[in-house]
Amino acid sequence: MNLSIALFGITREIVGSSVLQLDVPEGQSVDGLLTQLRQHYPALGQLSSLAVAVNNEYAEPTDRLHERDDVALIPPVSGG
Amino acid sequence: MLIQLTDQPIDVAAVLQAAQADGAGAVNAFIGTIRNQSTGRRVVRLHYEAYDQMALHQLRRVAEQAVEKWPMLQQVAVVHRKGTLEIGDVAVVVAVSTPHRAESFAACQFIIDTLKQVVPIWKKEEYEDGSVWVAAHP
């Protein structure tokens, strides 16, 4: 299935785009997605942390992704 | 409840006004401003960006958690800036109101502390000789 992943901050700079279209296995887990992304973009593995947001919530590693989910990478936040 | 992201200068007085409530004897505010140095380096300016839809959702949740912890909260107002900010600019205002002052200090601190941990907003510090996304790397 095709996932559209929103990118912000340093992840946007690493990937070089604010949206990443990625073909992933049906029902891919959050953890599986991160592994897949770190293979494509090793610099993502250098970050202090990297979370995945699904539909505006922080996802668990075992959560499954669906094609219509709002998916985003969340590098370490630094608001305030 | 006022929860907002803006790319315009924050009107601090308006945020305080939004926190005012007739049943409140205390309005407590935290104002986060841009300082001119970070870990010994001279900061020239900052760039903020947010994942707007999630940031607003998470901010509302933080405000709701505060109301659960301090049911006497009368009003909660949180406004966070986006875009390029210069030294001295206001980056965030949190304002709460309660009948008495003690809970207003605690609730205000809880909201800004939790915001910094969970709300998807990022800042890039620009120095005279480069720039860094804050907290991105160990």
Backbone of each chain as ProteinMPNN parsed JSONL, in Angstrom:
{"seq_chain_A": "MNLSIALFGITREIVGSSVLQLDVPEGQSVDGLLTQLRQHYPALGQLSSLAVAVNNEYAEPTDRLHERDDVALIPPVSGG", "coords_chain_A": {"N_chain_A": [[0.854, -1.19, 0.0], [0.29, 2.343, -0.427], [1.834, 4.861, 1.423], [1.506, 8.119, 2.742], [3.693, 10.229, 4.153], [4.079, 12.706, 6.511], [6.563, 15.18, 7.044], [8.712, 16.887, 9.307], [10.777, 19.566, 10.607], [13.965, 18.405, 11.427], [13.676, 15.938, 10.181], [12.459, 16.518, 7.796], [14.491, 17.902, 6.568], [16.435, 15.902, 6.373], [15.261, 14.035, 4.653], [14.622, 15.663, 2.57], [12.255, 16.685, 1.695], [8.839, 17.688, 2.324], [6.851, 15.886, 2.358], [6.674, 12.384, 2.182], [6.252, 9.841, -0.073], [5.6, 6.497, 0.219], [5.974, 3.078, -0.499], [4.647, 0.495, 1.282], [4.39, -2.701, 2.997], [1.097, -4.142, 3.201], [-0.699, -3.367, 6.131], [1.595, -2.776, 7.563], [3.722, -2.487, 10.421], [4.308, 0.11, 12.876], [6.878, 0.034, 13.914], [8.096, -1.498, 11.919], [7.889, 0.26, 9.779], [9.613, 2.301, 10.647], [12.053, 0.941, 10.644], [12.289, 0.4, 7.935], [12.455, 3.028, 6.963], [14.817, 3.934, 8.168], [16.639, 2.416, 6.86], [16.549, 3.465, 4.279], [17.208, 6.119, 4.83], [19.766, 6.65, 6.557], [20.541, 8.694, 8.328], [18.334, 9.238, 9.86], [18.481, 7.429, 11.871], [20.32, 8.479, 13.564], [19.152, 10.287, 15.22], [18.018, 11.626, 18.419], [15.59, 10.612, 19.221], [12.809, 9.077, 17.561], [9.596, 9.307, 16.721], [6.412, 8.021, 15.61], [3.546, 9.478, 14.356], [0.119, 8.765, 14.241], [-2.835, 9.68, 12.893], [-2.872, 12.021, 14.506], [-2.05, 11.111, 16.993], [0.483, 9.773, 19.192], [1.992, 6.857, 18.074], [2.158, 3.363, 18.962], [4.915, 0.984, 18.837], [3.98, -1.481, 17.833], [1.617, -0.921, 16.572], [-0.561, -1.071, 13.737], [-0.387, 0.134, 10.391], [-2.524, 1.946, 8.156], [-3.775, 2.589, 4.875], [-5.184, 5.042, 4.664], [-4.473, 6.456, 6.879], [-3.376, 9.356, 8.705], [-0.154, 9.94, 8.651], [2.866, 10.759, 10.293], [6.285, 11.657, 10.805], [7.878, 12.141, 13.898], [10.352, 13.867, 15.088], [12.607, 14.619, 17.894], [10.79, 16.796, 19.975], [10.685, 20.365, 20.433], [9.326, 22.584, 21.41], [8.061, 25.643, 22.948]], "CA_chain_A": [[0.0, 0.0, 0.0], [1.056, 3.581, -0.486], [1.671, 5.728, 2.586], [1.97, 9.48, 2.609], [4.239, 10.512, 5.483], [4.422, 14.122, 6.679], [7.88, 15.346, 7.658], [8.922, 18.2, 9.904], [12.062, 19.83, 11.248], [15.164, 17.758, 10.9], [13.358, 14.814, 9.286], [12.195, 17.123, 6.483], [15.795, 18.218, 5.976], [17.144, 14.653, 6.042], [14.628, 13.413, 3.486], [14.665, 16.638, 1.491], [10.894, 16.934, 1.225], [7.93, 17.767, 3.469], [6.001, 14.693, 2.312], [7.338, 11.23, 1.586], [5.352, 8.776, -0.534], [6.359, 5.263, 0.419], [5.234, 1.832, -0.668], [4.935, -0.389, 2.415], [3.5, -3.872, 3.015], [-0.232, -3.969, 3.811], [-0.693, -3.594, 7.578], [2.937, -2.562, 8.118], [3.735, -1.959, 11.785], [5.041, 1.36, 13.067], [8.277, -0.345, 14.053], [8.554, -1.914, 10.595], [8.045, 1.462, 8.973], [10.829, 2.995, 11.072], [13.195, 0.162, 10.157], [12.335, 0.647, 6.491], [12.909, 4.407, 6.731], [16.217, 4.088, 8.58], [17.468, 1.805, 5.81], [16.623, 4.437, 3.181], [17.796, 7.379, 5.297], [20.496, 6.299, 7.791], [20.639, 9.836, 9.248], [17.203, 9.177, 10.791], [18.918, 6.598, 12.986], [21.22, 9.251, 14.435], [18.375, 11.218, 16.046], [17.835, 11.253, 19.831], [14.393, 9.78, 19.231], [11.988, 9.264, 16.365], [8.277, 8.72, 16.934], [5.487, 8.071, 14.484], [2.193, 9.909, 14.718], [-0.954, 8.261, 13.388], [-4.083, 10.408, 13.179], [-2.627, 13.014, 15.567], [-1.65, 10.486, 18.256], [1.731, 9.017, 19.155], [1.682, 5.444, 17.847], [2.996, 2.338, 19.591], [5.702, 0.26, 17.821], [3.253, -2.62, 17.245], [0.408, -0.464, 15.862], [-0.562, -1.326, 12.293], [-0.708, 1.323, 9.585], [-3.499, 1.76, 7.088], [-3.501, 3.5, 3.766], [-5.78, 6.376, 4.82], [-4.019, 7.107, 8.11], [-2.502, 10.528, 8.667], [1.097, 9.47, 9.258], [3.936, 11.764, 10.32], [7.452, 11.372, 11.641], [8.02, 13.146, 14.948], [11.674, 13.902, 15.73], [12.493, 15.204, 19.241], [10.086, 18.075, 19.937], [11.422, 21.421, 21.142], [8.497, 23.78, 21.504], [8.191, 26.464, 24.148]], "C_chain_A": [[0.888, 1.237, 0.0], [0.76, 4.444, 0.741], [2.211, 7.108, 2.255], [2.406, 9.934, 3.999], [4.659, 11.978, 5.546], [5.721, 14.25, 7.473], [8.056, 16.778, 8.149], [10.356, 18.311, 10.421], [13.191, 19.066, 10.583], [14.829, 16.578, 9.984], [13.057, 15.33, 7.874], [13.526, 17.432, 5.783], [16.546, 16.959, 5.556], [16.589, 14.048, 4.756], [14.625, 14.358, 2.283], [13.296, 16.946, 0.902], [9.977, 16.989, 2.442], [6.904, 16.633, 3.464], [6.772, 13.576, 1.619], [6.283, 10.203, 1.203], [6.145, 7.474, -0.483], [5.456, 4.056, 0.222], [5.63, 0.9, 0.475], [3.988, -1.584, 2.356], [2.172, -3.533, 3.681], [-0.148, -4.253, 5.313], [0.675, -3.467, 8.228], [2.842, -2.009, 9.544], [4.533, -0.657, 11.82], [6.543, 1.069, 13.152], [8.881, -0.744, 12.702], [8.78, -0.724, 9.68], [9.342, 2.19, 9.335], [12.08, 2.283, 10.584], [13.403, 0.418, 8.668], [12.911, 2.052, 6.195], [14.383, 4.589, 7.078], [17.161, 3.435, 7.571], [17.656, 2.774, 4.644], [17.405, 5.686, 3.582], [18.514, 7.136, 6.624], [20.577, 7.452, 8.798], [19.468, 9.869, 10.231], [17.571, 8.376, 12.033], [19.838, 7.307, 13.964], [20.462, 10.162, 15.407], [18.218, 10.702, 17.471], [16.617, 10.36, 19.996], [13.651, 10.022, 17.928], [10.672, 8.526, 16.586], [7.476, 8.806, 15.645], [4.13, 8.514, 15.024], [1.21, 9.329, 13.72], [-2.246, 8.943, 13.82], [-3.963, 11.269, 14.439], [-2.283, 12.441, 16.935], [-0.288, 9.827, 18.081], [1.401, 7.533, 19.051], [2.64, 4.55, 18.63], [3.736, 1.578, 18.495], [4.915, -0.845, 17.117], [1.976, -2.199, 16.507], [0.554, -0.722, 14.364], [-0.996, -0.07, 11.538], [-1.688, 0.963, 8.479], [-3.36, 2.894, 6.086], [-4.036, 4.916, 3.999], [-5.356, 7.093, 6.092], [-3.243, 8.384, 7.796], [-1.223, 10.153, 9.403], [2.139, 10.589, 9.193], [5.093, 11.245, 11.157], [7.607, 12.513, 12.634], [9.419, 13.038, 15.558], [11.539, 14.59, 17.092], [11.851, 16.594, 19.185], [10.851, 19.103, 20.779], [10.631, 22.723, 21.171], [8.744, 24.52, 22.806], [9.299, 27.463, 24.04]], "O_chain_A": [[2.061, 1.19, 0.37], [-0.396, 4.722, 1.059], [3.232, 7.251, 1.582], [1.588, 10.016, 4.915], [5.48, 12.438, 4.752], [5.947, 13.525, 8.442], [7.621, 17.738, 7.512], [11.045, 17.315, 10.64], [13.352, 19.076, 9.363], [15.618, 16.248, 9.099], [13.361, 14.665, 6.884], [13.666, 17.248, 4.574], [17.21, 16.939, 4.52], [17.339, 13.608, 3.886], [14.625, 13.919, 1.133], [13.183, 17.407, -0.234], [10.291, 16.406, 3.48], [6.179, 16.439, 4.439], [7.435, 13.794, 0.605], [5.512, 9.748, 2.049], [7.223, 7.365, -1.068], [4.326, 4.016, 0.709], [6.802, 0.555, 0.623], [2.919, -1.507, 1.749], [2.127, -2.732, 4.614], [0.414, -5.27, 5.72], [0.896, -3.988, 9.321], [1.99, -1.17, 9.837], [5.321, -0.365, 10.92], [7.362, 1.762, 12.548], [10.013, -0.385, 12.381], [9.734, -0.694, 8.904], [10.078, 2.639, 8.456], [13.047, 2.919, 10.164], [14.524, 0.623, 8.202], [13.736, 2.225, 5.298], [15.111, 5.299, 6.384], [18.318, 3.832, 7.434], [18.748, 2.901, 4.091], [18.163, 6.241, 2.787], [17.951, 7.382, 7.691], [20.671, 7.208, 10.001], [19.58, 10.454, 11.308], [17.038, 8.615, 13.117], [20.107, 6.806, 15.056], [21.063, 10.742, 16.311], [18.276, 9.496, 17.712], [16.619, 9.45, 20.824], [13.843, 11.047, 17.273], [10.63, 7.297, 16.633], [7.811, 9.552, 14.724], [3.638, 7.985, 16.021], [1.429, 9.386, 12.51], [-2.69, 8.802, 14.959], [-4.83, 11.247, 15.313], [-2.226, 13.173, 17.923], [0.065, 9.381, 16.99], [0.621, 7.011, 19.846], [3.775, 4.928, 18.919], [3.269, 1.518, 17.358], [5.15, -1.119, 15.94], [1.323, -3.036, 15.883], [1.643, -0.608, 13.8], [-1.858, 0.682, 11.992], [-1.687, -0.146, 7.947], [-2.898, 3.99, 6.403], [-3.409, 5.888, 3.576], [-5.815, 8.202, 6.365], [-2.556, 8.487, 6.78], [-1.209, 10.059, 10.63], [2.277, 11.271, 8.178], [4.895, 10.483, 12.104], [7.487, 13.686, 12.282], [9.649, 12.213, 16.442], [10.464, 15.094, 17.415], [12.307, 17.464, 18.442], [11.569, 18.747, 21.713], [11.179, 23.81, 20.985], [9.527, 24.086, 23.652], [9.533, 28.23, 24.974]]}, "seq_chain_B": "MLIQLTDQPIDVAAVLQAAQADGAGAVNAFIGTIRNQSTGRRVVRLHYEAYDQMALHQLRRVAEQAVEKWPMLQQVAVVHRKGTLEIGDVAVVVAVSTPHRAESFAACQFIIDTLKQVVPIWKKEEYEDGSVWVAAHP", "coords_chain_B": {"N_chain_B": [[-11.769, 28.069, 26.627], [-8.714, 28.788, 25.09], [-6.838, 27.867, 22.422], [-4.151, 28.038, 20.365], [-2.182, 28.361, 17.367], [0.109, 30.533, 15.836], [1.366, 32.599, 13.177], [1.849, 35.157, 13.553], [2.91, 38.031, 15.566], [2.468, 37.469, 19.078], [-0.258, 38.639, 20.896], [0.06, 39.483, 23.973], [-1.49, 40.635, 25.993], [-4.046, 40.102, 25.081], [-4.159, 37.34, 25.351], [-3.972, 37.064, 28.114], [-6.332, 38.309, 28.763], [-8.117, 36.468, 27.693], [-7.835, 34.472, 29.527], [-8.957, 35.437, 31.772], [-11.501, 35.243, 34.276], [-14.648, 35.57, 35.861], [-14.987, 34.155, 38.198], [-12.48, 33.82, 39.123], [-9.693, 34.48, 41.195], [-7.132, 34.651, 40.566], [-4.893, 35.057, 37.905], [-2.528, 33.36, 36.139], [0.469, 33.479, 34.357], [2.724, 32.17, 31.921], [5.381, 33.3, 30.021], [7.165, 32.634, 27.287], [10.238, 33.534, 25.947], [12.558, 34.605, 23.37], [15.928, 33.981, 23.784], [19.333, 35.254, 23.796], [21.406, 33.439, 23.756], [22.582, 30.023, 23.717], [23.539, 27.094, 25.221], [26.102, 28.261, 25.445], [26.531, 29.325, 22.936], [26.123, 32.074, 20.725], [22.981, 33.148, 19.912], [21.265, 34.071, 17.003], [18.752, 34.198, 15.77], [15.556, 32.436, 15.848], [13.838, 29.653, 14.392], [10.64, 28.468, 14.197], [8.626, 25.579, 13.733], [5.572, 23.761, 13.221], [3.565, 20.799, 13.503], [0.702, 21.335, 12.612], [-2.067, 20.282, 12.883], [-1.8, 18.119, 14.622], [-0.437, 19.3, 16.737], [-2.302, 21.157, 17.722], [-4.309, 19.393, 18.529], [-2.923, 17.905, 20.503], [-2.262, 19.956, 22.264], [-4.802, 20.722, 23.147], [-5.418, 18.415, 24.523], [-3.507, 18.483, 26.589], [-4.394, 20.739, 27.952], [-6.878, 19.771, 28.774], [-6.051, 17.707, 30.463], [-4.917, 19.235, 32.469], [-7.181, 20.453, 33.493], [-8.435, 18.223, 34.538], [-6.642, 17.564, 36.567], [-6.647, 19.873, 38.092], [-9.479, 20.757, 38.96], [-10.617, 23.154, 39.62], [-9.818, 24.988, 37.783], [-10.506, 27.811, 35.844], [-10.2, 29.074, 33.364], [-8.232, 28.336, 30.467], [-5.561, 29.305, 28.473], [-3.577, 29.023, 25.657], [-1.112, 30.025, 23.512], [0.948, 29.577, 20.786], [3.79, 30.528, 18.964], [4.762, 30.472, 15.487], [7.215, 30.243, 12.835], [9.761, 32.696, 11.956], [11.621, 34.043, 14.589], [12.888, 36.783, 16.467], [15.476, 37.861, 18.791], [14.168, 38.329, 22.008], [11.548, 38.228, 21.191], [8.206, 36.941, 21.724], [7.584, 33.585, 22.202], [5.784, 31.755, 23.214], [2.76, 31.766, 25.075], [1.263, 30.889, 28.056], [-1.623, 30.918, 29.891], [-3.563, 30.794, 32.801], [-6.5, 30.594, 34.871], [-7.644, 30.597, 38.237], [-9.575, 30.137, 41.284], [-7.952, 30.666, 43.565], [-4.452, 31.504, 44.178], [-2.43, 29.436, 44.403], [-3.003, 27.039, 42.968], [-3.016, 28.051, 40.436], [-0.358, 28.636, 39.792], [0.717, 26.029, 39.802], [-0.797, 24.697, 37.81], [-0.206, 26.176, 35.544], [2.537, 25.742, 35.272], [2.534, 22.951, 34.868], [1.268, 22.834, 32.361], [3.032, 24.199, 30.572], [5.351, 22.673, 30.927], [4.509, 20.112, 30.073], [3.708, 20.664, 27.487], [6.216, 21.154, 26.32], [7.197, 18.594, 26.261], [5.484, 16.953, 24.721], [4.105, 18.215, 22.575], [4.016, 18.557, 19.089], [6.126, 20.618, 18.041], [8.812, 22.369, 16.681], [12.068, 23.807, 17.065], [14.58, 25.674, 15.437], [17.749, 26.738, 16.046], [19.495, 29.57, 15.107], [22.786, 30.447, 14.569], [25.689, 32.658, 14.496], [27.381, 31.253, 12.897], [26.126, 29.031, 11.76], [23.471, 26.535, 12.155], [21.099, 24.748, 14.218], [18.816, 22.09, 14.819], [17.032, 22.045, 17.696], [17.671, 19.742, 20.289], [17.62, 17.548, 18.605], [19.707, 15.724, 18.201], [21.664, 13.357, 20.177]], "CA_chain_B": [[-10.396, 27.608, 26.357], [-8.119, 29.346, 23.876], [-5.67, 27.093, 22.006], [-3.878, 28.645, 19.068], [-0.847, 28.525, 16.792], [0.032, 31.724, 14.996], [2.626, 33.067, 12.6], [1.9, 36.596, 13.826], [3.309, 38.32, 16.952], [1.424, 37.132, 20.051], [-0.788, 39.74, 21.7], [0.069, 38.903, 25.322], [-2.635, 41.167, 26.748], [-5.26, 39.403, 24.628], [-4.138, 35.993, 25.93], [-4.322, 37.237, 29.53], [-7.764, 38.623, 28.79], [-8.842, 35.218, 27.437], [-7.756, 33.635, 30.732], [-9.714, 36.067, 32.858], [-12.823, 34.676, 34.558], [-15.226, 36.276, 37.006], [-14.836, 33.346, 39.402], [-11.051, 33.627, 39.401], [-8.955, 35.517, 41.904], [-5.741, 34.598, 40.109], [-4.503, 34.694, 36.539], [-1.099, 33.085, 36.169], [0.923, 33.339, 32.975], [4.121, 31.925, 31.559], [5.698, 33.882, 28.718], [8.455, 32.131, 26.805], [10.826, 34.511, 25.025], [13.777, 34.171, 22.672], [17.133, 34.547, 24.401], [20.409, 35.489, 22.835], [22.461, 32.425, 23.776], [22.156, 28.668, 24.014], [24.729, 26.276, 25.488], [27.326, 29.014, 25.216], [26.637, 29.902, 21.587], [25.314, 33.265, 20.527], [21.837, 32.889, 19.026], [20.885, 35.236, 16.204], [17.279, 34.114, 15.685], [15.015, 31.084, 15.913], [12.77, 29.314, 13.454], [9.725, 27.471, 14.764], [7.604, 25.001, 12.875], [4.655, 22.886, 13.954], [2.626, 19.913, 12.798], [-0.434, 22.092, 13.15], [-3.265, 19.546, 13.302], [-1.486, 17.316, 15.807], [-0.056, 20.216, 17.816], [-3.539, 21.685, 18.313], [-4.945, 18.255, 19.204], [-2.165, 17.587, 21.719], [-2.392, 21.092, 23.182], [-6.127, 20.615, 23.774], [-5.353, 17.322, 25.493], [-2.746, 18.958, 27.753], [-5.292, 21.631, 28.702], [-7.888, 18.926, 29.42], [-5.383, 17.032, 31.586], [-4.768, 20.233, 33.535], [-8.505, 20.63, 34.118], [-8.678, 17.029, 35.356], [-5.801, 17.636, 37.773], [-7.062, 21.046, 38.88], [-10.858, 20.989, 38.489], [-11.028, 24.532, 39.873], [-9.377, 25.867, 36.684], [-11.626, 28.538, 35.231], [-9.881, 29.272, 31.957], [-6.882, 27.978, 30.014], [-5.235, 29.907, 27.174], [-2.223, 28.699, 25.207], [-0.847, 30.476, 22.149], [2.343, 29.319, 20.43], [4.197, 31.185, 17.73], [5.5, 29.737, 14.453], [7.949, 31.111, 11.921], [11.062, 33.225, 12.37], [11.535, 34.939, 15.744], [14.122, 37.49, 16.809], [15.761, 37.925, 20.221], [13.178, 39.098, 22.77], [10.177, 37.938, 20.755], [7.447, 35.988, 22.529], [7.374, 32.325, 21.479], [4.617, 31.041, 23.74], [2.105, 32.287, 26.283], [0.304, 30.012, 28.729], [-2.283, 31.663, 30.959], [-4.66, 30.042, 33.427], [-7.108, 31.288, 35.997], [-8.204, 29.754, 39.3], [-10.076, 30.98, 42.381], [-6.839, 31.082, 44.427], [-3.221, 31.546, 43.387], [-1.53, 28.274, 44.455], [-3.295, 26.114, 41.873], [-2.72, 28.688, 39.15], [1.072, 28.42, 39.531], [0.95, 24.618, 39.506], [-1.412, 24.338, 36.528], [0.534, 26.864, 34.479], [3.806, 25.025, 35.096], [2.219, 21.655, 34.264], [0.948, 22.993, 30.94], [4.231, 24.514, 29.764], [6.277, 21.522, 30.989], [3.979, 19.023, 29.243], [3.804, 21.158, 26.101], [7.585, 20.971, 25.83], [7.48, 17.161, 26.106], [4.625, 16.173, 23.815], [3.462, 18.907, 21.456], [4.94, 18.545, 17.945], [6.625, 21.916, 17.587], [10.273, 22.267, 16.633], [12.774, 25.07, 16.841], [15.934, 25.632, 14.9], [18.508, 27.9, 16.494], [20.439, 30.064, 14.108], [23.938, 31.121, 15.163], [26.423, 33.431, 13.492], [28.156, 30.357, 12.034], [25.432, 27.772, 11.482], [22.165, 26.392, 12.798], [20.873, 23.414, 14.781], [17.49, 21.738, 15.334], [17.245, 21.827, 19.125], [17.391, 18.416, 20.875], [17.497, 16.503, 17.581], [20.754, 14.703, 18.344], [22.135, 13.154, 21.554]], "C_chain_B": [[-9.908, 28.226, 25.047], [-6.848, 28.561, 23.565], [-5.35, 27.523, 20.583], [-2.399, 28.541, 18.682], [-0.941, 29.734, 15.878], [1.395, 32.054, 14.399], [2.751, 34.59, 12.74], [2.369, 36.833, 15.263], [2.144, 38.064, 17.912], [1.031, 38.382, 20.835], [-0.964, 39.22, 23.128], [-1.147, 39.365, 26.122], [-3.922, 40.435, 26.369], [-5.325, 37.99, 25.209], [-4.507, 36.065, 27.413], [-5.821, 37.503, 29.67], [-8.598, 37.351, 28.599], [-8.85, 34.319, 28.666], [-8.578, 34.199, 31.876], [-11.074, 35.388, 33.023], [-13.357, 35.335, 35.821], [-15.074, 35.496, 38.31], [-13.389, 33.163, 39.835], [-10.465, 34.81, 40.163], [-7.515, 35.561, 41.472], [-5.673, 34.269, 38.624], [-2.994, 34.541, 36.578], [-0.632, 32.836, 34.748], [2.398, 32.992, 32.901], [4.317, 32.508, 30.167], [7.096, 33.416, 28.331], [8.995, 33.084, 25.75], [12.14, 33.993, 24.44], [14.996, 34.823, 23.312], [18.309, 34.478, 23.449], [21.549, 34.478, 22.903], [21.881, 31.068, 24.136], [23.399, 27.801, 24.102], [26.01, 26.987, 25.049], [27.467, 29.624, 23.834], [25.689, 31.09, 21.462], [24.22, 32.971, 19.489], [21.444, 34.175, 18.303], [19.368, 35.313, 16.079], [16.857, 32.659, 15.735], [13.939, 30.891, 14.854], [11.931, 28.206, 14.087], [8.857, 26.891, 13.661], [6.79, 23.991, 13.67], [3.947, 21.958, 12.988], [1.262, 20.367, 13.304], [-1.563, 21.22, 13.702], [-2.995, 18.723, 14.551], [-1.134, 18.209, 16.988], [-1.306, 20.763, 18.507], [-4.262, 20.594, 19.1], [-4.248, 17.961, 20.535], [-2.25, 18.719, 22.743], [-3.739, 21.048, 23.903], [-6.113, 19.526, 24.836], [-4.601, 17.758, 26.748], [-3.634, 19.86, 28.619], [-6.353, 20.811, 29.439], [-7.295, 18.169, 30.613], [-5.234, 17.983, 32.763], [-6.098, 20.423, 34.267], [-8.855, 19.423, 34.985], [-7.904, 17.093, 36.671], [-6.219, 18.773, 38.7], [-8.463, 21.46, 38.427], [-11.331, 22.425, 38.729], [-10.559, 25.493, 38.784], [-10.587, 26.513, 36.013], [-11.407, 28.698, 33.723], [-8.45, 28.811, 31.689], [-6.681, 28.624, 28.647], [-3.786, 29.586, 26.842], [-2.078, 29.173, 23.755], [0.641, 30.283, 21.877], [2.628, 29.913, 19.063], [4.859, 30.197, 16.78], [6.266, 30.746, 13.607], [9.249, 31.616, 12.516], [10.89, 34.253, 13.485], [12.902, 35.528, 16.062], [14.283, 37.497, 18.335], [14.724, 38.818, 20.918], [11.75, 38.843, 22.351], [9.519, 36.901, 21.677], [7.15, 34.749, 21.689], [6.109, 31.62, 21.928], [4.07, 31.788, 24.948], [1.13, 31.231, 26.784], [-0.322, 30.846, 29.834], [-3.459, 30.855, 31.481], [-5.261, 30.9, 34.527], [-7.754, 30.291, 36.942], [-8.739, 30.676, 40.406], [-8.944, 31.532, 43.253], [-5.516, 30.823, 43.733], [-2.432, 30.236, 43.32], [-1.754, 27.343, 43.256], [-2.962, 26.73, 40.521], [-1.24, 28.527, 38.792], [1.305, 26.976, 39.075], [0.412, 24.243, 38.125], [-0.644, 24.955, 35.366], [1.85, 26.133, 34.199], [3.579, 23.662, 34.447], [2.006, 21.813, 32.754], [2.203, 23.293, 30.124], [5.216, 23.336, 29.785], [5.808, 20.396, 30.064], [4.014, 19.405, 27.775], [5.194, 20.85, 25.536], [7.924, 19.501, 25.594], [6.704, 16.509, 24.967], [4.119, 16.9, 22.573], [4.443, 19.032, 20.281], [5.198, 19.942, 17.365], [8.148, 21.808, 17.672], [10.887, 23.637, 16.452], [14.188, 24.816, 16.362], [16.633, 26.907, 15.345], [19.498, 28.286, 15.414], [21.535, 30.844, 14.818], [24.641, 31.938, 14.076], [27.108, 32.505, 12.478], [27.455, 29.015, 11.806], [24.089, 27.713, 12.183], [21.96, 24.94, 13.216], [19.4, 23.253, 15.164], [17.676, 21.32, 16.78], [16.808, 20.416, 19.53], [17.348, 17.27, 19.865], [18.497, 15.364, 17.789], [21.199, 14.565, 19.795], [23.349, 14.047, 21.855]], "O_chain_B": [[-10.602, 28.188, 24.031], [-5.894, 28.581, 24.343], [-6.187, 27.388, 19.69], [-1.504, 28.618, 19.523], [-1.96, 29.937, 15.217], [2.435, 31.827, 15.017], [3.622, 35.22, 12.14], [2.246, 35.939, 16.101], [0.994, 38.39, 17.616], [1.886, 39.09, 21.367], [-1.977, 38.606, 23.462], [-1.759, 38.577, 26.843], [-4.777, 40.178, 27.218], [-6.407, 37.494, 25.523], [-5.263, 35.23, 27.91], [-6.48, 36.99, 30.574], [-9.633, 37.169, 29.239], [-9.754, 33.501, 28.837], [-8.858, 33.496, 32.847], [-11.715, 35.007, 32.044], [-12.596, 35.623, 36.745], [-15.036, 36.083, 39.391], [-13.103, 32.442, 40.791], [-10.701, 35.971, 39.829], [-6.746, 36.4, 41.942], [-6.312, 33.33, 38.149], [-2.27, 35.448, 36.988], [-1.256, 32.073, 34.011], [3.208, 33.456, 33.703], [3.533, 32.252, 29.254], [8.083, 33.768, 28.978], [8.308, 33.407, 24.781], [12.744, 33.057, 24.965], [15.097, 36.048, 23.38], [18.295, 33.759, 22.449], [22.548, 34.625, 22.199], [20.832, 30.971, 24.773], [24.214, 27.771, 23.18], [26.872, 26.412, 24.384], [28.418, 30.362, 23.578], [24.595, 31.095, 22.026], [24.503, 32.598, 18.351], [21.308, 35.232, 18.92], [18.776, 36.377, 16.262], [17.693, 31.757, 15.672], [13.233, 31.825, 14.474], [12.445, 27.152, 14.46], [8.405, 27.608, 12.768], [7.26, 23.439, 14.665], [3.754, 22.279, 11.815], [0.743, 19.848, 14.293], [-1.974, 21.39, 14.85], [-3.845, 18.63, 15.436], [-1.496, 17.902, 18.123], [-1.362, 20.826, 19.735], [-4.764, 20.837, 20.197], [-4.902, 17.789, 21.564], [-2.303, 18.468, 23.947], [-3.819, 21.301, 25.106], [-6.707, 19.674, 25.904], [-5.02, 17.433, 27.859], [-3.632, 19.762, 29.846], [-6.691, 21.111, 30.584], [-7.95, 18.01, 31.643], [-5.404, 17.587, 33.916], [-6.137, 20.539, 35.492], [-9.487, 19.565, 36.031], [-8.414, 16.737, 37.733], [-6.155, 18.655, 39.924], [-8.624, 22.38, 37.626], [-12.311, 22.87, 38.131], [-10.862, 26.685, 38.844], [-11.559, 25.842, 35.664], [-12.316, 28.482, 32.922], [-7.581, 28.883, 32.558], [-7.532, 28.503, 27.766], [-2.882, 29.84, 27.638], [-2.842, 28.76, 22.882], [1.488, 30.759, 22.633], [1.823, 29.814, 18.136], [5.445, 29.205, 17.213], [6.001, 31.947, 13.658], [9.776, 31.035, 13.465], [10.123, 35.207, 13.354], [13.93, 34.861, 15.942], [13.348, 37.182, 19.071], [14.444, 39.927, 20.463], [10.822, 39.204, 23.076], [10.197, 36.098, 22.318], [6.552, 34.836, 20.616], [5.438, 30.965, 21.131], [4.821, 32.365, 25.735], [0.283, 30.743, 26.036], [0.401, 31.428, 30.642], [-4.246, 30.305, 30.712], [-4.617, 31.811, 35.048], [-8.328, 29.286, 36.523], [-8.394, 31.857, 40.454], [-8.959, 32.702, 43.636], [-5.449, 30.017, 42.805], [-1.822, 29.944, 42.291], [-0.797, 26.915, 42.611], [-2.66, 26.013, 39.567], [-0.902, 28.307, 37.629], [2.001, 26.732, 38.09], [1.085, 23.552, 37.36], [-0.458, 24.32, 34.328], [2.229, 25.932, 33.045], [4.345, 23.258, 33.571], [2.511, 21.013, 31.966], [2.406, 22.685, 29.073], [5.843, 23.037, 28.769], [6.616, 19.797, 29.354], [4.314, 18.574, 26.917], [5.326, 20.349, 24.419], [8.829, 19.188, 24.82], [7.219, 15.601, 24.314], [3.737, 16.247, 21.602], [5.552, 19.542, 20.441], [4.599, 20.371, 16.379], [8.693, 21.229, 18.612], [10.327, 24.511, 15.79], [14.88, 23.898, 16.803], [16.175, 28.014, 15.06], [20.233, 27.453, 14.884], [21.26, 31.779, 15.571], [24.251, 31.918, 12.909], [27.383, 32.907, 11.348], [28.113, 27.983, 11.673], [23.62, 28.708, 12.736], [22.56, 24.025, 12.653], [18.804, 24.153, 15.756], [18.389, 20.359, 17.067], [15.725, 19.957, 19.164], [17.066, 16.132, 20.241], [18.176, 14.194, 17.582], [21.128, 15.525, 20.562], [23.881, 14.012, 22.965]]}, "name": "protein", "num_of_chains": 2, "seq": "MNLSIALFGITREIVGSSVLQLDVPEGQSVDGLLTQLRQHYPALGQLSSLAVAVNNEYAEPTDRLHERDDVALIPPVSGGMLIQLTDQPIDVAAVLQAAQADGAGAVNAFIGTIRNQSTGRRVVRLHYEAYDQMALHQLRRVAEQAVEKWPMLQQVAVVHRKGTLEIGDVAVVVAVSTPHRAESFAACQFIIDTLKQVVPIWKKEEYEDGSVWVAAHP"}
